[in-house]
Amino acid sequence: MPLPDRLRRWFAPAPDSALAQTLRRGKSGWSEAVHLLWSAWIFLTPLFGGGFGLRWVLLTALSYPLFLLLYLRALVAPARRLQPAALGMVALGLGLLPWYPSAVTYFVFGGVMLQVGCRRTALLPYLAQVAVLGLLYLGVAWWAGYPWQMWVWVPVMTLIIGIIVHVEDAAQQREDMLRLSQEEVRRLAASAERERIGRDLHDLLGHTLSLIALKLELARKLGARDPAAAAAHVAEAERVARQALAEVRSAVSGIRAADLAAELAAARLLLESAGVAFAAPPLPQALPPALQAPLALVLREAATNIARHARARAVRVALRREDGGIVLEIADDGRGGVRTEGNGLAGMRERVAALGGRLALVSPPGAGTRLRVWLPWPEDRPAAATPDGVPAAVAPEQPA
């Protein structure tokens, strides 16, 4: 195999590599290259002693390209094969350390990249590896005659940075798992809804269409002998067909009824997995389909914002009839203080306004956030009323 093809295969991102995971999250592959800015310490270290001599120039010209290749390999390698690249950076740093103080940066990069190979394991194996590498570094630094300050801060800095990156990556993995769980909830809800619709249509139309066919067959046979009886059968078939049409419309009106139910389930899963108590009313059966999708989108965006930014301990969702429409309220007890509207909130406001509704956000600092959405009730579905003529509540407001 030609060398260029072999290099392309060697640097092709593996499905479980760090770079592939970054791309799956919708981020640019260059976001991983930002960390290379820390390698600027290679060029700053001579300022603290020794200067930019000929030896430093030669060693930098030889080692820095090799470091970049090892770093790229660590990003694209499969998780089970990442450690050789990380240990290569460590070896590069330790091997050059007696003559090249800037090699400390290679050592730190290698020690931090080792945690990428421990992403699917506990933190303890990574701590053990860093402890062993720290002992090796102490031995080389002592032999090279470095001051005691460098004995301390380099291993400690490597350990601290590695732990921070490990914790951040663990949080990102939990968020990825929550997103997959939400998508699975929606998929299962959609599948269950399709099955329900199929059963309902079969139950509604199977017997009805058989009856209509029988009536029309009788009318055809009696058409010449008994026109009155034939006309009666045709009239009966017409009545049955109209009744079936009304039943089909009623069944189809619930096609989107699972949208909001799925979002409620997904919001509960997302927030409770993040340690946030979630209280919500049961979904009313009579909620028009035209209101299902916009309310579901609002709930999805609000739950995502709460999980990411609110630092809340409890969330309350209320759904009720009010002022000839439906009101959805989502309140949390988080830090509040929302002053500017991001793309998500602006998109919610635009969707609600397009339907003739209103969106209000109250978010005092330190007192949580309350999102209130009002949508008009569709004209073809008049509001249900109590015996005294007052519109009935779709669902009472639940206490937090």
N, C-alpha and C positions, 0 to 999 in steps of 0.2 A: 504494500500500500504506500503511495507517495506520502512524503512527510507532511505537506499541507493538509491532505485529507486526514491524516492521523492526528494532527493538531486540532483540526475542526471537531473531530469526534471526541478528543480528550477534553475540549472546552465546551462541548454541547451540554446545556443544562439538563441534569437528570430530573425525572419527575418529582423526586422528593428532596431536591436540592434547595438551598436557601434562596437562590435566585428564582427558581420556579415557583416557590411559595409566594414570593413577593409579587411576581407577575400575576398569579391567580387572585391575589387580593386587589387587582386593578391598579397597582402602582407601577411606576416606570422602573425599568431595570437599572437606570442610572441612580436611583435612590440609594442603592447599596454602595455605589461609588463615592457617595458623599462622605462615608466614613474614612475614606483615604485622606481626607483633609488632615486627620490626626498625624499622618506621616510627615507633615511639615516639621515636626520635631526633629526629623533627621537633619534638616537643614538649619535648624535653630540651635541644636546642641553645641556646635563649635563656638557659638557666641559666649558660652559660659566657661570656656577654657579650651586651650589648644589651638583655636583658630582654624581657618580653612586652608590647611596645608596641602601639599601634593599628595600625601598618603590618603588624606580624607577624600580628595577629589577622585583618586583612582578607585578606592574601595567603594565609594558611592556609585561610581559609574558601573562597577561590576555587580554590586549587590542589589541596588534598587530595582533594576529590571527583573532580577530573579525574584525579589520580594513581590513585585506586581503580579508575576506569573503564578506564584504560590497563592496569593490572595484571590486571584480570579479562579484558580482551581478549587479553592475552599468554597467559593460561592456556587460553583456549578457541579461539584462532586456529589454523588449520592451520600446520604447521611452516614451510611455504614463505612464509607471510604473517605470521609472528610479529614479524619485525624492525621493521616500522613502529610497533607498539605499544611495543616496547622503546626504539626511538630517540625515540619521543614522550616517554617518561619522561626520557630523557637531555636532550632539548631543553627540557623543562619545567624541569629542574634548572639547566641552563646559562643559560636565559633569565632566571630569577629570582635567580640567584646574586649579582649585584651589589647587590641590595637585600634579599635574604632568605637568610641563612646556612643556614637549615633545608633549603634546596633541595639541599644536598649529598646528602641522603638519597635524593631523586628520582634524582639522577645515579647513585648507587651501585646502586639497584634496577634502573635501566635497563641499566647495564653488566653486571650479573649476569644479567639476563633474556636478554641477547643470546646467552649460551651455550646457552640452550634451543633457539634456532634453529640452533645448530651441533651438535646432538646426533648427527646422522647423518654428521657430517664429522669431520675430524681436529681436534686442538686448535689447530693453527697458525693457521687462519683466525680463530678467536676471539681469539687473542693479537694478531693484526694489527689487528682492529677495536678492541680495548681500547687499543692503543698510539695509534691515531689519536684516539680519544676523550680519552685522557689528555693529548695535546698541546693539544686544544681546551680542556680544563679548565684547563690551566696558563695558557693565554692569557687566559681569562676571569678566573681568580683573580688573575693579575698586574694586569690592568686594573682589577679591583675593589679592589685594595689589600689582599688577604688576606695574613696572615703566611706565611712560607715553610714553616712546619710543615704548613699545610693544602695547600700545593702538593705535598707529598710523600705524606702518609698517605692522602689520598682516592684517588688513582689506584692506589697500591699495594694498599690494602685492597680496592678493586674487583677488581683482578686476582687477588688471593689467593682471595677468596671465589668468584669465577667459576671458577677452576681446581678448587677443592675440589668445588663442585657438579658440574662437568663430569666429574671422576673418579668421583664417587659415582654419577652417572647412567650412566656407561659400565659400571660394575660391575653396576648394576641391569639394564641391557640384556643383559649376558652371562648373568645369572641367568635372565632371561626366555627367552633363546634356549636355555639348558640345559633349562628346564622344557618348552619346546616339543619339544625333541629327545627328552626322556624320554617325553612323551606319544606322539610318533611311533613310538618303539621299541615301546611297549606296543600301539599300534594295529596295527603291522605284525606283531607277534608273535601278537596275537589273530586277525588275518586269516589268517596262515599256519596257525594251529591249526585254524581252521574249515575251511580247504581240506584239511588232513590228515585231519580227522575225516570229511569228505565222501568223500574217496578211500577211506579205510579201510572205511567203512560200505558203499560201493558194491562194493568188492572182496569184502567179507565176505558181503553179503546178495544180491548179484546172482545168482551161480551157485547159492547155497544155496536161495533162494526158487524159482528155476526148477526145481531138482531136487525140492523138496517138492511143487510143483504137478504135476510129471510123475508122481511116485509116487502122489499122491492120485487123479489122473486114471486111472491104470492100475488102482488099487484099485476105483474106481467101475465101471469096465468089467468087471472080473473078479468083482465082488461076487456075482453070481447064478451064474456058471458055475464059478468056482473060488474058494470062500471062503478056502481056506488060502493061496493065492497072494495074494489081496486083503489078507488079514490081514498077510502078510509085507511087502507094500508099505506098508501103514499103519504097521507097526512101524518100517520103515526110515525113513519120513518123520518119525516121532516122534523117532527117534535123531538124524537130521540137524537137526531143529528144535532139540533140546536142545543139540547141539553149536554151532549158530549162536548160540543164546542165550548160551552161555558165551563165545563169541568176541566177541559184541557187548558183554557186560559188561566183558570185558578191554579192549576198545577204548575204551569210554566212561570207564573208570577213568583214562584218560590225558587226558581233556578239559582238566583244569586243570594238566596237567603243564607247560604253557608259562608259567604264572603266575610261578613262581620263576625260570625261565629268562629271562623278560622283565625281571624286577626285577634279576637279576644283570647283564644287559646295560645296563639303565638306570643302575644304580649305577656300573658301570665307566665309562660315558660321562660321568656327572656328575662323578665324582671325578678321572678322568684329565684332563678338560677344565679342572679347577681345579688341575692340577699335582700331584695326589696319586697315587702308585703304588698299583695295585689288584691283589691276588692272591686268586684264588678257585678252588675245585675245580670240576671238571666236574659238572653236575647228574646225579645217579643216575637211571637209567630206572625203577627199582623203587620210587621214593618214592611212598607212597600219596597220592591226591588230597586226602584230608582234612587232610594236613599242608602242602599246597602254599600255600594262601591265607594262613594265619596266618604262616608263615615269610616269605612274600613281603612282607606288611605290615610285619613287624619289620625286614626288610632295607631297605625303602623309607624308613622313619622314621629308622633308624640312619644311612643314607647321607646323607640330607638334613641331619641334625644335624652330621655330621662335616664336610660341605662348608661349612656356615654358621658353625660355632663352634669346631671342634677345632683348626684351624691345624695339621693333620697333614701329614706327608710321605709316609706309607705306611699302607695299610689291608690287613688280612689277614682273609679269611673262611674259616672251617672248618666242614665239615658231616660228622658222623660218628654212628654208632650207639653208644649208651651207656646202661647201666642200663635196658634194655628200652624205650628210646625213641630219639628223634633229638635231637641237640645241634647248635645253630647258634651259632657264636662269631664275633663281629665285634670286631676289635681294631685300634686306631690308635695312632700314636706322637705324638699331639698334646699339647696343654697339660694335659689332664685336669682334675682339680679339680671334677668335677661333684658338687655337694652337695645340690641340690634337684632334684626330678623335675618337669619341665614337663608340659604336657598331652599331648605326644606320647609320652613315656616312660610316663606314667601309663596312657594308653590301651593301650600295648603290654602292660603288666603285667596289665591287666584282661582283655585278650583271651587271653593265655597262661594266666592262672588259670582262666578259664572252660573251657578245654580240659583242665584237670587238670595243667598244666605249671608250670614254675618259671622265673623270670627273675632273674638276678643281674647287678649292675653294680659294677665295680671301677674307680675313677677317682682314683688318687692324684695330687696336684698335680704337674705337670711330668713325669709318667711315662705319659701316654696314658690311654686308656679301653678297657676290655674288657667287652663285653656278651655274656652267655651265656644262651641260652634252651634249655630242655629240654622236649620234648613227648612224651607217651607214644605208643608205637606202637599203631595201631588193632588191636583184638583179632581182627578178622576177617582180618588179614594177619600171620601169625606171622613172627617174625624169621628171616631166612636164617641158616644155621649152616654152619660149616666142618666138615670131617670129624671133628674132635675135639670137636664140640659147642659150640664157642665162637661167639657171634654174630659174623657177618662185618661188617666196617666198611663203611659205605656209601661213605665217601670218606675217605682218609687226610688228616690235618691237614697243610696246606701251610705251609712256612716263609715267614716274612714276606719 
